[in-house]
């Protein structure tokens, strides 16, 4: 369900942990982060380096930004 929402409804190519559990289909923080970890393990999300050590952000693998090259 989370992967489908990320690929079909989320407009950006990246998502932060806060955006995930505030705007996503699963509102409980712990569960949303566990599902994100599962998607990382399966290769659908790629962790990004952030400016804060306590901020989590991922790139959605295979999702283009809609801009032509």
Secondary structure, 3 states (H helix, E strand, C coil): CHHHHHHHCCCCCEEEHHHHHHHCCCCCHHHHHHHHHHHHHHCCEEECCCCCCCCCEEEECCCCCCCCC
